[in-house]
Amino acid sequence: MNEQTKPTGSTRAAVVLAGALFIAASVTSCGGCGKKAPTGFVPDDATAVALVPSVKGAVVRLQQLLKRVQGGVLSSAILAAPRTLIERELGIDPTSPKSIREKGIDPERGLAIASVGSSVVLVCGVADEAKLRKHLEWLANRVLRGAAKMKTKGNITLVHSEGVDRPRAGFAFAKKHLVLVVARPDPTADMPSSQPASGSDSDKKKAAADPKGQGQGGGVAELLARLLTLDKTIESNPRFVAARKTLGKYQLMLYVDGVAARRVVEERNKRMMARASDWMKKYIRERQKLSKAAFGYFGGFALAVRMRPDELALRSYYKVPEQRSKQIAALLKGRGDSPPFGKYIGADALVVGRGAIDFKRLLDQALELLPTFAKRRIYRKMERLERENNFSLEKDVLSLLGNRYAGALYPPRGGLSSPPRTPVAIANAAPVALMAQVEDAKKAAALLARLERAMVMRGAAVRTRSAGERKIYTLELGGEPLVSWAQARKVIVVATGKRLDATLKLIDKGGSNILDHMPTTRSKSLMKSDNAFVISADVSKISDMLRNLDLPAVEKIALAPFFAAVAKIKSVTIAAEHKGGGVLGELSILFAGK
């Protein structure tokens, strides 16, 4: 290979890591064959770990999903580039189990990549130790441009750059696994110092801060020896176990431990302080304050990927410290009994959503974070609003709300032949119904009456009509309804165009609703829950509607690939809920056809 085409060290590191993950998605682990799993060589204090415990056919499934989107063309384009890059840099075809086995890697086992201290650890199954050792020697010489030197002591092999004592990497074979450690360079090693570069004080200071050279590639042998004789693995970390249980089944998992991450950052800051000049220390102290504040909201993160022939699903779990968790739980919780919003939304809705948030509490917490001058401005505006309109946002509105909300986007009546141009046309082309829970129906009705009077006094064309004891208000534009609102049971409803009457009918008398048309059992359950946040879009209906638009020929040609790709998607659902002291997030994409 031409030397000029070889990537730099940082690029190679990214390629190797991406390659390892890509290979992990291409091979099959054997979770039930009785062999030791890769996690047996990952310590419980790892900062982060990526796991592929059982991924048979993962690449095939990915290709199937991509083919559904674009008939195989997009699939080939997306997979070709990384495959070529990885094959060139690692010498392995990541989509071929045969190629993987030829290099000595066992394609019937899983893979783990972990960040431990200042090093990266990779664990994979071994099919042929001699072949894999030979391939590692080739890879080391490629990365170090032919200057790699191997030193073996016992079952540990260390990789040095020629003329450099500290090892760049090391590996060992144990229990049919390869355990590879790659040292990361210390970003603080070249920090400016107030001491002369040739003076011994500076060298002593650095040596005292990092006696084993952990941050500059040292400690590789020590870490390898430790990994081969672990008493506690990542499987014994209760935070990891809880996160994995929360995420459920997966084919690829990424986990970041908040406690370990905080420890690594604090140790790095200490090394920086020990090496820094006096004028740099004040900036490091500011960095320490920011780190402390950030970790006050961060207790860990986990992400899981699950692929099926007709679905791509991602689940994330953001863990927060206990005190912050209580604040989030209170923030994302409604008051009283939740209205059955799912029954109030018609079955023909294109996009539906519901959620819970305490806006009063959110406002209070936001004000706490603002500087004094900014809070002063906001208080002045709030006082002016109360004085001029005899109306208090906090007392008259926020205190009345039950903190639960829902909404839906509906298709236009009679279809949509051309893009809307006027406000009224837009309101009828994309009818929206929004609902907010209230705790006191009588106070809500009185609030709407006050709102109508205030709008009329300001010159707005608001028409009022009665339906029994209910008052319905409509803001008109050119004699046509633009926005309407009313109170029904313990819900305030606001709708655009002519959608209000249909929504009120559902609330009063019931009828065909969205609950029986949610794309998955999980999304239906979330739509019926008290405090979960969920948005679900029927993409197939939306794409059908957009395709029927009467667009200029040039625009139709330009948008044809987009419409063709979107037509392969059936639905998209995004959800989040407070669970187990953190926030569980979900993204589910269902694909249409076969």
VMD Tcl script that draws the C-alpha trace (Angstrom):
set ca {
  {0.00 0.00 0.00}
  {1.21 3.50 -0.81}
  {2.61 5.12 2.34}
  {0.94 8.40 1.44}
  {-2.47 6.82 1.68}
  {-1.93 5.58 5.21}
  {-4.06 7.46 7.75}
  {-2.63 9.16 10.80}
  {-2.52 7.58 14.26}
  {-5.74 9.26 15.45}
  {-7.53 8.23 12.26}
  {-6.27 4.68 12.64}
  {-7.52 4.53 16.22}
  {-10.98 5.54 15.03}
  {-10.83 3.02 12.18}
  {-9.75 0.20 14.49}
  {-12.51 0.96 17.00}
  {-15.13 1.30 14.27}
  {-13.82 -1.88 12.70}
  {-14.09 -3.80 15.93}
  {-17.69 -2.72 16.38}
  {-18.48 -3.47 12.73}
  {-16.93 -6.92 13.05}
  {-18.94 -7.39 16.23}
  {-22.10 -6.72 14.26}
  {-20.99 -9.22 11.65}
  {-20.23 -12.26 13.79}
  {-22.18 -14.50 16.11}
  {-21.63 -14.79 19.81}
  {-22.46 -17.98 21.59}
  {-24.27 -16.98 24.73}
  {-25.40 -20.47 25.65}
  {-22.45 -22.66 24.62}
  {-20.81 -22.76 28.08}
  {-17.72 -20.78 27.04}
  {-16.53 -17.77 29.00}
  {-18.11 -14.53 27.77}
  {-15.95 -11.51 26.83}
  {-17.34 -9.62 29.82}
  {-15.31 -11.97 32.03}
  {-12.25 -9.87 31.13}
  {-13.90 -6.45 31.64}
  {-13.44 -5.04 35.18}
  {-16.28 -3.67 37.26}
  {-14.67 -0.21 37.33}
  {-14.61 0.21 33.51}
  {-15.65 3.70 32.48}
  {-17.47 2.54 29.36}
  {-18.10 -0.74 27.58}
  {-19.63 -1.78 24.25}
  {-21.01 -5.32 24.18}
  {-22.27 -7.66 21.50}
  {-23.60 -10.65 23.45}
  {-25.69 -12.32 20.72}
  {-25.68 -10.89 17.21}
  {-26.23 -13.78 14.79}
  {-27.40 -12.42 11.48}
  {-27.14 -8.78 12.61}
  {-25.59 -7.63 9.33}
  {-28.16 -9.60 7.35}
  {-30.93 -7.91 9.32}
  {-29.38 -4.50 8.75}
  {-29.21 -5.17 5.02}
  {-32.84 -6.30 5.05}
  {-33.90 -3.07 6.73}
  {-31.91 -0.94 4.29}
  {-33.32 -2.84 1.33}
  {-36.81 -2.06 2.58}
  {-35.93 1.63 2.53}
  {-34.35 1.82 -0.91}
  {-34.44 -1.50 -2.73}
  {-30.84 -2.42 -2.00}
  {-29.21 0.63 -3.65}
  {-28.89 2.61 -0.43}
  {-27.90 -0.57 1.42}
  {-24.96 -1.18 -0.89}
  {-23.83 2.45 -0.73}
  {-23.95 2.62 3.07}
  {-22.20 -0.71 3.67}
  {-19.61 -0.49 0.89}
  {-17.61 2.47 2.23}
  {-17.00 1.22 5.80}
  {-16.42 -2.31 4.56}
  {-13.70 -1.14 2.14}
  {-12.08 1.10 4.76}
  {-12.04 -1.62 7.44}
  {-10.78 -4.27 5.03}
  {-7.95 -1.96 3.95}
  {-6.94 -0.92 7.47}
  {-7.55 -4.15 9.42}
  {-7.02 -6.70 6.67}
  {-10.38 -8.34 7.46}
  {-13.64 -8.40 5.52}
  {-16.10 -7.60 8.34}
  {-19.05 -9.09 6.44}
  {-17.36 -12.47 5.90}
  {-17.13 -14.98 8.78}
  {-14.64 -16.92 6.63}
  {-12.31 -13.91 6.41}
  {-12.64 -13.34 10.15}
  {-11.78 -16.97 10.92}
  {-8.79 -16.90 8.55}
  {-7.24 -14.22 10.77}
  {-7.64 -16.41 13.85}
  {-10.79 -14.77 15.26}
  {-13.65 -17.04 16.29}
  {-16.84 -15.77 14.59}
  {-18.94 -17.86 16.98}
  {-18.17 -15.65 19.99}
  {-19.07 -12.17 21.10}
  {-16.93 -9.08 21.50}
  {-16.39 -6.39 24.13}
  {-14.66 -3.02 23.90}
  {-14.08 -1.13 27.16}
  {-12.46 2.04 28.42}
  {-10.48 1.25 31.57}
  {-8.57 4.14 33.09}
  {-6.43 5.61 30.32}
  {-6.53 2.50 28.14}
  {-8.86 0.82 25.67}
  {-9.51 -2.90 26.15}
  {-10.75 -5.23 23.40}
  {-11.81 -8.83 24.04}
  {-12.79 -11.31 21.32}
  {-12.90 -15.06 20.78}
  {-9.90 -16.95 19.37}
  {-10.13 -19.63 16.68}
  {-6.40 -19.99 15.94}
  {-3.90 -18.36 18.30}
  {-0.95 -18.56 15.88}
  {-2.89 -16.93 13.03}
  {-4.26 -14.19 15.27}
  {-0.82 -13.45 16.76}
  {0.61 -13.15 13.25}
  {-2.21 -10.80 12.25}
  {-1.68 -8.66 15.36}
  {2.02 -8.33 14.49}
  {1.07 -7.22 10.98}
  {-1.45 -4.71 12.35}
  {1.04 -3.32 14.90}
  {3.66 -2.74 12.20}
  {1.04 -1.08 10.03}
  {-0.06 1.32 12.76}
  {3.51 2.05 13.92}
  {4.83 2.25 10.34}
  {7.08 -0.77 10.59}
  {8.63 0.28 13.92}
  {6.77 -2.20 16.15}
  {8.80 -4.32 18.57}
  {7.25 -7.30 20.37}
  {8.43 -8.36 23.83}
  {6.89 -11.49 25.34}
  {7.11 -12.40 29.01}
  {5.06 -15.33 30.15}
  {1.70 -15.14 28.37}
  {1.79 -11.33 27.96}
  {3.16 -9.70 24.81}
  {3.93 -5.97 24.89}
  {4.11 -3.80 21.76}
  {6.69 -0.98 21.72}
  {7.67 1.64 19.21}
  {11.31 1.27 18.24}
  {13.49 3.19 20.70}
  {10.62 3.82 23.18}
  {10.56 1.98 26.51}
  {6.91 2.46 27.35}
  {4.61 -0.02 25.59}
  {1.97 1.29 23.22}
  {-0.15 -1.84 23.57}
  {-0.16 -5.37 24.88}
  {-2.13 -8.57 24.49}
  {-2.57 -12.01 25.97}
  {-4.48 -15.19 25.16}
  {-6.60 -16.74 27.89}
  {-9.50 -19.19 27.86}
  {-9.95 -19.02 24.09}
  {-10.07 -15.22 24.15}
  {-7.77 -12.43 23.05}
  {-7.38 -9.64 25.61}
  {-5.89 -6.56 23.93}
  {-4.95 -3.34 25.75}
  {-4.13 -0.14 23.84}
  {-2.79 2.82 25.84}
  {-4.18 6.24 25.05}
  {-1.81 9.23 25.09}
  {-2.23 11.62 28.01}
  {-3.59 14.98 26.75}
  {-2.04 16.69 29.79}
  {1.51 15.47 29.13}
  {2.56 18.51 27.10}
  {0.89 21.18 29.23}
  {2.90 24.38 29.63}
  {4.70 24.68 32.94}
  {6.17 27.57 34.85}
  {9.28 25.42 35.42}
  {12.09 25.21 32.84}
  {11.84 22.23 30.50}
  {15.37 21.14 31.34}
  {14.97 21.49 35.07}
  {14.53 18.45 37.25}
  {11.65 19.98 39.28}
  {9.27 19.74 36.34}
  {10.23 16.14 35.67}
  {9.83 15.23 39.34}
  {6.42 16.89 39.42}
  {5.23 14.89 36.41}
  {6.68 11.66 37.76}
  {4.99 12.19 41.12}
  {1.66 12.84 39.43}
  {1.91 9.78 37.19}
  {4.41 7.28 38.65}
  {3.56 4.43 36.26}
  {2.94 6.59 33.23}
  {-0.68 5.51 33.09}
  {-1.72 8.53 31.08}
  {1.14 8.27 28.59}
  {0.98 4.62 27.66}
  {2.38 3.10 30.86}
  {0.77 0.44 33.02}
  {-0.16 -1.77 30.04}
  {1.45 -4.89 31.52}
  {-0.08 -4.21 34.94}
  {-3.55 -3.77 33.45}
  {-3.25 -6.92 31.35}
  {-2.16 -8.95 34.38}
  {-5.12 -7.60 36.31}
  {-7.63 -8.39 33.53}
  {-6.46 -12.00 33.35}
  {-7.15 -12.56 37.07}
  {-10.25 -10.47 37.74}
  {-12.20 -11.04 40.95}
  {-14.97 -8.62 40.00}
  {-16.10 -8.19 36.40}
  {-18.52 -5.73 34.86}
  {-21.20 -8.36 35.47}
  {-20.83 -7.70 39.21}
  {-21.33 -3.94 38.82}
  {-24.86 -3.31 40.17}
  {-25.27 -0.16 38.06}
  {-24.45 -2.07 34.88}
  {-26.76 -4.94 35.82}
  {-29.62 -2.52 36.57}
  {-29.13 -0.64 33.29}
  {-29.07 -3.87 31.27}
  {-32.22 -5.10 32.98}
  {-33.95 -1.79 32.26}
  {-33.01 -1.87 28.57}
  {-34.18 -5.44 28.01}
  {-33.12 -7.55 25.03}
  {-30.54 -6.07 22.66}
  {-28.01 -6.95 19.98}
  {-25.57 -4.16 20.73}
  {-25.21 -2.30 24.03}
  {-23.14 0.71 25.04}
  {-22.77 1.48 28.75}
  {-21.09 4.47 30.44}
  {-20.63 4.28 34.23}
  {-21.15 7.66 35.88}
  {-19.16 6.80 39.03}
  {-16.15 5.56 37.05}
  {-16.33 8.49 34.62}
  {-16.33 10.95 37.50}
  {-13.31 9.24 39.05}
  {-11.37 9.36 35.76}
  {-12.14 13.05 35.26}
  {-11.13 13.90 38.83}
  {-7.85 11.98 38.51}
  {-7.08 13.73 35.23}
  {-7.79 17.11 36.80}
  {-5.42 16.26 39.66}
  {-2.68 15.36 37.20}
  {-3.28 18.60 35.37}
  {-3.01 20.58 38.61}
  {0.25 18.80 39.51}
  {1.79 19.60 36.15}
  {0.30 23.01 35.44}
  {1.98 26.35 35.77}
  {0.49 28.87 38.20}
  {-1.30 30.85 35.51}
  {-2.95 27.64 34.18}
  {-4.26 26.52 37.56}
  {-7.10 29.05 37.67}
  {-8.48 27.65 34.40}
  {-8.18 24.11 35.72}
  {-10.12 25.10 38.85}
  {-12.91 26.46 36.63}
  {-12.89 23.18 34.75}
  {-13.17 21.29 38.04}
  {-16.22 23.37 39.01}
  {-17.90 22.66 35.67}
  {-17.14 18.94 35.97}
  {-18.60 18.81 39.47}
  {-21.76 20.58 38.31}
  {-22.14 18.29 35.29}
  {-21.75 15.10 37.32}
  {-24.43 16.40 39.66}
  {-26.85 15.55 36.84}
  {-25.10 12.45 35.46}
  {-25.10 9.02 37.03}
  {-24.60 6.89 33.94}
  {-25.87 6.20 30.43}
  {-26.76 3.08 28.46}
  {-27.88 2.56 24.87}
  {-29.21 -0.63 23.31}
  {-29.89 -1.43 19.66}
  {-32.37 -4.08 18.58}
  {-33.00 -5.08 14.95}
  {-35.79 -7.19 13.53}
  {-36.76 -7.77 9.90}
  {-39.46 -5.11 10.21}
  {-38.17 -2.89 13.06}
  {-35.18 -0.88 14.19}
  {-35.41 0.02 17.87}
  {-33.11 2.04 20.10}
  {-33.53 2.27 23.87}
  {-31.50 4.61 26.04}
  {-31.32 4.95 29.81}
  {-30.00 8.10 31.44}
  {-29.30 7.61 35.15}
  {-29.21 10.63 37.43}
  {-28.12 10.97 41.08}
  {-30.84 10.27 43.64}
  {-31.59 13.89 44.55}
  {-31.85 14.95 40.90}
  {-33.94 11.87 40.18}
  {-36.55 13.02 42.69}
  {-36.63 16.45 41.04}
  {-37.12 14.91 37.59}
  {-39.84 12.59 38.90}
  {-41.70 15.58 40.36}
  {-41.19 17.57 37.15}
  {-42.60 14.81 34.90}
  {-45.63 14.00 37.01}
  {-49.23 15.12 36.64}
  {-51.69 15.94 39.41}
  {-54.80 13.93 40.14}
  {-56.27 11.27 37.86}
  {-55.10 11.31 34.26}
  {-57.72 11.96 31.55}
  {-58.06 9.10 29.00}
  {-56.43 11.16 26.26}
  {-56.18 8.14 23.94}
  {-59.99 7.96 23.80}
  {-60.20 11.66 22.95}
  {-58.08 11.35 19.78}
  {-59.68 10.14 16.55}
  {-58.56 6.98 14.76}
  {-57.68 8.99 11.64}
  {-54.89 10.96 13.37}
  {-51.57 11.12 11.51}
  {-49.45 12.08 14.53}
  {-50.40 11.65 18.18}
  {-48.67 12.47 21.42}
  {-49.10 12.86 25.14}
  {-46.92 13.74 28.10}
  {-46.72 15.23 31.57}
  {-44.69 18.19 32.78}
  {-45.08 20.63 35.66}
  {-44.51 23.99 33.95}
  {-44.71 25.88 37.24}
  {-41.93 23.77 38.74}
  {-39.98 24.02 35.48}
  {-40.25 27.82 35.56}
  {-39.07 27.92 39.17}
  {-36.06 25.71 38.43}
  {-35.17 27.70 35.32}
  {-35.26 30.96 37.28}
  {-32.89 29.48 39.87}
  {-30.25 29.01 37.17}
  {-30.51 32.53 35.76}
  {-28.29 35.41 36.87}
  {-29.91 38.16 38.94}
  {-30.21 40.69 36.11}
  {-32.03 38.16 33.89}
  {-34.46 37.23 36.67}
  {-35.13 40.92 37.25}
  {-36.19 41.37 33.62}
  {-38.55 38.41 33.75}
  {-40.13 39.57 37.02}
  {-40.74 43.03 35.54}
  {-42.48 41.57 32.50}
  {-44.65 39.32 34.67}
  {-45.64 42.24 36.90}
  {-46.47 44.38 33.86}
  {-48.68 41.58 32.48}
  {-50.55 41.32 35.77}
  {-50.94 45.09 36.09}
  {-52.13 45.79 32.53}
  {-54.39 42.75 32.08}
  {-55.37 41.91 35.66}
  {-54.05 38.47 34.83}
  {-51.39 36.31 36.45}
  {-49.70 33.54 34.47}
  {-48.64 31.77 37.65}
  {-51.82 32.15 39.72}
  {-54.50 32.01 37.01}
  {-53.04 29.50 34.54}
  {-50.18 27.37 35.88}
  {-51.88 26.66 39.20}
  {-55.02 25.53 37.32}
  {-53.29 22.99 35.08}
  {-53.05 19.31 35.95}
  {-49.68 19.05 34.14}
  {-50.81 16.47 31.56}
  {-51.12 17.28 27.87}
  {-51.98 15.57 24.59}
  {-52.30 16.46 20.94}
  {-52.91 15.13 17.46}
  {-52.39 16.11 13.83}
  {-55.16 15.04 11.43}
  {-55.43 14.76 7.64}
  {-57.29 17.54 5.80}
  {-60.94 17.05 4.95}
  {-61.30 16.02 1.33}
  {-57.58 15.48 0.88}
  {-54.87 17.93 -0.10}
  {-54.37 18.72 -3.78}
  {-51.92 21.62 -3.50}
  {-49.79 23.29 -0.81}
  {-51.84 25.72 1.35}
  {-50.96 29.42 1.13}
  {-53.15 31.34 3.62}
  {-53.41 30.95 7.43}
  {-56.96 29.58 7.18}
  {-55.93 27.15 4.42}
  {-53.00 25.95 6.54}
  {-55.28 25.51 9.57}
  {-57.62 23.29 7.54}
  {-54.84 21.48 5.64}
  {-53.18 20.38 8.87}
  {-55.90 20.31 11.56}
  {-54.44 20.10 15.05}
  {-56.19 19.35 18.35}
  {-54.36 20.11 21.60}
  {-55.60 19.18 25.07}
  {-54.54 20.21 28.56}
  {-55.72 18.71 31.84}
  {-57.22 21.11 34.40}
  {-57.97 20.45 38.06}
  {-61.08 22.63 38.34}
  {-63.55 22.63 35.42}
  {-65.47 25.72 36.64}
  {-62.32 27.79 37.02}
  {-61.21 26.64 33.56}
  {-64.50 27.81 32.02}
  {-64.14 31.17 33.77}
  {-60.57 31.51 32.49}
  {-61.68 30.92 28.89}
  {-64.39 33.56 29.26}
  {-61.79 36.08 30.52}
  {-59.54 35.19 27.60}
  {-62.38 35.82 25.13}
  {-63.12 39.27 26.61}
  {-59.45 40.25 26.56}
  {-59.11 39.23 22.89}
  {-62.27 41.08 21.86}
  {-61.09 44.22 23.65}
  {-57.88 44.03 21.62}
  {-59.83 43.90 18.36}
  {-59.78 40.17 17.63}
  {-62.75 38.64 15.78}
  {-63.83 36.06 18.35}
  {-67.24 34.41 17.91}
  {-68.99 32.69 20.84}
  {-71.63 29.97 20.58}
  {-73.34 27.81 23.19}
  {-73.69 24.03 23.19}
  {-75.79 23.30 26.26}
  {-73.90 24.73 29.22}
  {-70.64 24.76 27.28}
  {-69.24 27.86 25.62}
  {-67.26 27.41 22.39}
  {-64.98 30.22 21.23}
  {-63.69 30.67 17.68}
  {-61.11 33.12 16.38}
  {-62.08 33.96 12.80}
  {-60.07 35.36 9.92}
  {-61.99 36.64 6.93}
  {-65.16 35.04 8.25}
  {-63.54 31.58 8.38}
  {-62.60 29.70 11.58}
  {-58.88 29.79 12.34}
  {-58.64 28.52 15.94}
  {-61.37 27.28 18.30}
  {-61.30 26.37 21.97}
  {-63.60 25.05 24.68}
  {-63.64 23.25 28.00}
  {-64.91 19.64 28.19}
  {-64.91 17.70 31.45}
  {-61.49 18.38 33.02}
  {-59.79 19.19 29.74}
  {-59.26 22.39 27.76}
  {-59.29 21.71 24.02}
  {-57.75 23.99 21.39}
  {-58.14 23.04 17.71}
  {-57.36 24.61 14.35}
  {-59.75 24.77 11.42}
  {-62.95 22.83 11.99}
  {-61.53 20.03 14.12}
  {-62.93 21.11 17.50}
  {-66.45 19.71 17.09}
  {-65.17 16.21 16.22}
  {-62.89 16.23 19.27}
  {-65.67 17.38 21.62}
  {-67.92 14.63 20.25}
  {-65.29 12.01 21.10}
  {-64.94 13.38 24.63}
  {-68.70 13.50 25.23}
  {-69.94 10.37 23.45}
  {-66.89 8.26 22.61}
  {-66.23 6.57 19.29}
  {-63.43 5.15 17.18}
  {-60.19 6.34 18.75}
  {-56.44 6.04 18.25}
  {-55.81 3.37 20.91}
  {-56.73 0.51 18.57}
  {-54.50 1.94 15.85}
  {-51.22 2.45 17.71}
  {-48.34 0.74 15.84}
  {-47.09 -1.43 18.74}
  {-48.36 -2.83 22.01}
  {-45.69 -0.78 23.81}
  {-46.83 2.52 22.23}
  {-50.45 1.74 23.10}
  {-49.47 1.09 26.71}
  {-47.57 4.38 26.89}
  {-50.51 6.24 25.37}
  {-52.69 4.95 28.23}
  {-50.14 5.65 30.97}
  {-50.35 8.48 33.48}
  {-47.04 10.29 33.06}
  {-45.13 8.85 30.08}
  {-44.16 10.97 27.10}
  {-44.89 9.49 23.67}
  {-45.14 10.74 20.08}
  {-46.17 8.36 17.30}
  {-46.41 9.19 13.59}
  {-48.18 7.13 10.94}
  {-45.58 7.74 8.24}
  {-47.34 5.58 5.64}
  {-50.45 7.81 5.72}
  {-48.36 10.98 5.66}
  {-46.32 9.81 2.66}
  {-49.49 8.85 0.77}
  {-50.90 12.31 1.40}
  {-47.70 14.07 0.28}
  {-47.42 12.00 -2.90}
  {-50.84 13.22 -4.00}
  {-49.80 16.87 -3.85}
  {-50.02 18.73 -7.16}
  {-46.40 19.90 -7.38}
  {-44.44 21.31 -10.33}
  {-42.74 18.62 -12.42}
  {-39.25 19.69 -11.37}
  {-40.11 19.42 -7.66}
  {-41.75 16.02 -8.18}
  {-38.61 14.67 -9.84}
  {-36.38 16.09 -7.09}
  {-38.55 14.66 -4.30}
  {-39.19 11.27 -5.92}
  {-36.26 9.46 -4.16}
  {-37.36 10.92 -0.81}
  {-40.97 9.81 -1.28}
  {-39.81 6.34 -2.39}
  {-37.63 5.94 0.71}
  {-40.24 7.27 3.16}
  {-42.90 5.01 1.64}
  {-40.97 2.03 3.05}
  {-41.47 3.30 6.62}
  {-44.71 2.40 8.36}
  {-44.42 4.36 11.60}
  {-42.02 6.15 13.94}
  {-42.51 6.26 17.71}
  {-40.51 8.27 20.25}
  {-41.12 7.76 23.97}
  {-39.63 8.60 27.36}
  {-40.57 7.93 30.97}
  {-39.05 8.25 34.43}
  {-38.03 4.79 35.56}
  {-35.71 3.39 38.20}
  {-34.09 6.68 39.14}
  {-33.50 7.76 35.56}
  {-35.09 8.49 32.20}
  {-35.81 5.64 29.79}
  {-36.00 6.77 26.17}
  {-37.13 4.79 23.14}
  {-37.10 5.17 19.36}
  {-38.92 2.59 17.25}
  {-39.08 2.57 13.45}
  {-41.42 0.04 11.84}
  {-40.95 -0.79 8.17}
  {-43.69 -1.65 5.69}
  {-43.79 -4.47 3.17}
  {-41.52 -7.48 3.00}
}
mol new
graphics top color blue
foreach p $ca { graphics top sphere $p radius 0.5 }
foreach p [lrange $ca 0 end-1] q [lrange $ca 1 end] { graphics top cylinder $p $q radius 0.2 }
display resetview
